[in-house]
Amino acid sequence: MKELTKKVKEEVGKNLYFPTGAAVSHKFVPVAAETGNVAVEKSSGFHVVPEKDNAIQTAASSERKRVAVIGGGPGGYVAAIRAAQLGGEVTLIEKGALGGVCLNVGCIPTKVLLHTAEAYTAAKEGALIGLRAENVSVDWSGLMARKKAVVDTLVGGVGTLMASNGITVLRGTASFASPKEIDVALNDGGRTTVRADAVIVATGSEPAVPPIPGFDLDGVITSNEALSLDGLPESVVLVGGGVIGMEFASIFSTFGVKVTVVEMLPEILPMIDGEIVSILKGVLLRKGVVFHTSSKVTAVEKKGKKLAVSVETPEGKTVLEAEKVLVSVGRRPVTKGLGLESIGVAVERGRIKTDKRMETAVKGVYAIGDCASPIMLAHVASREGEVAAENILGHTVEMDYKTVPSAVYTAPEIASVGLSEKEALEKGFRVKIGRFPLMANGKSLIMNETDGMVKYVVDEKYDEILGVHIIGPRATDLIVEGALALRLEATVDEIITTVHAHPTVGEALLEGAMAVRGQALSLPKKA
C-alpha cells in the first residue's frame, strides 16, 4: 500500500495541470481489479476524476447577454461583477456614490466609529492590563477624517473593480420604459436609454421616519446624519432598540454621551436570543444607558437648546430632554419612481416580490437586496446578487436563507445564525442547549472581555445544530463556524471532533458544543 501511495503522488505531481483560476477538486479512482483488492495498471493505475463542482465558472451558453444593474450597493456591484465574470455585457446605473448605503452611510462608517470606541475603552482601562494611558480623549474631528478616508478607499476600490471587470458605469437616475429598456436621467444632464436582455434592481433602502409630530425639527436625525455630526452631543434619545439603535447606543455611551433608549416592543433586539440580549443590556446599563421598553414616542418639541420628547411608558407619560433625537426604527425599501408597476412588477408595501431565483413575475427582471429581500443585510444582498446573475447567465440557482448570520457590532459584539431557543420550540423541536460563558475562556480573560457566552440550540433527536448564538469579542467573525455547521447540517459531533486552536475565543465554540452533552472541559462539574 505504501508503494501504491508513492506511485499516486508521483503521477499526480507529474501529470496534473490546473489552469489559473480553476476551482475543481479531484478524487483518485482505481481502474482495474486483476488480483487482490486493487490492481495497478502499467501507467498509473488511477484515473483523475473531477468531482462535482458547485462553483459556477462560465455562462451556460455562448450567447453574450446584456445585463443592466440599477444600484451600486453591495448587492448591485456584486451582481454586476458576477454577471461580468460569467460573460455578460454589464451596465451599472448609480445616481449616488458607488458602494451604496453600506459603504457610504451604513456598515462601514458605523464600524469605523465602533472600532475607535473599542480602542478608546481599551486605552481607558489600560491599567487593568498593565498599561498607563493618561488623559485619553476622543478627537471627534480626527475620527470623522478617518471615517472619510476609509469610506473613500473602499468606494474607490469598487470603481476599480467595475473598470477591471469591463463594467460600464452610468451616473444617473433609472426608470423602466419597458422590461428591457431603462431610461436614465444622467447626473450631468441629458438622458440615455439602456437596452438589456435582463435587469437587476438593487436600489436598496433608506431610514424610515414615522409621522410623529416634531420629527421634522432640527436636532432630530437618522443614522445618516449621526455619522456626520459636528461634535459629540451631550445627550441623545434613541427611538428604536433594534440593531442600528443599539450600535449607536454602544458608540455614544462609550464616548460619554448620556443615552436613553425608547423601544415599543417589550425588549430590545427582538430578533436575537433573549439570553444573549440580556448580557448586552447589562453591559449598556453599566455604561449608564437608560431603557424604556414597551414605550412609544408621541411628540418632540423644542425646549430652549434641547428637545423635549414625550413618551408613553407602562408607568405613565413622561418627558425626556436631550440635545439630539436619533430615529432608528428601521429602514424602508427604495422603489418609488422606478416605474415597476408600469411593466407589471409586483410591489407589496414598497418591497419588490421575487421568487427564490430572485426573479420577479416579469421574465428577465430581477430584484435583490433591501428593495426586495426578506432580510435587509448587506451580505444577504451580495449573495442574492450572485444568485440573480447566475440565473440570468443560464444557470439554475436558488437563494437559501437558512445559513444567513446576523451581526450586531455593539460592545460586546453579537452574532447568531439559525433558530433561537424560542423559535426552535415554537417549530416543535425538542431541544438541548449548550452554554459556555466567556469568563471561562482563556483568550477572553487575556483580552479583558469576559462579558459573553456561546449558546447552541440542538435537536434532541439527531443532535443536529439548529442555531448558534454568540456574544463577546469577535463574535461577528466567529459566527462563520456556526453558519458552516448549519450549511452542512452538522451535529455537535462535527464541532467536538474538530481541533480548535488554543488560546482563542473560538475554543468557546468547541466548549459550547461539548456543553450540550454536559462534557465541557473548562467548566466545573455540576454536583
Buried (B, 14 or more C-beta within 10 A) or exposed (E): EEEEEEBBEEBBEEEEEEEEEEEEEEEBEBBEEEEEEBEBEEEBBBEBEEEEEEEBEEBBEEEEBBBBBBBBBBBBBBBBBBBBBBBBBBBBBBBBBBBBBBBBBBBBBBBBBBBBBBEBBBEEEBEEEEEEEEEEEBEBEEBBEBBEEBBEEBBEEBBEBBEEBEBBBBBBBBBBBEBBBBBBEBEEEEEEEBEBBBBBBBBBBBBBBEEBEBBEEEBBBBBBBBBEEEEBBEBBBBBBBBBBBBBBBBBBBBBBBBBBBBBBEEBBBEEBBEBBBEBBBEBBEEBEBEBBBEBBBEEBEEEEEBBBBBBBEEEEEEEBBBBBBBBBBBBBBBBEEBBBEEBEBEBEEEBBEBEEBBBBEBEBBBBBBBBBBEBBBBBBBBBBBBBBBBBBBBBEBEBEEEBBBBBBBBBBBBBBBBBBBEBBEEEEBEBBBBBBBBEBBBBBEEBEBBBBBBBBBBBEEEBBBBBBBBBBBBBBBBBEBBBBBBEEEBBBEBBBEEEBEEEBBBBBBBBBBBBBBEEBEBBEEEE
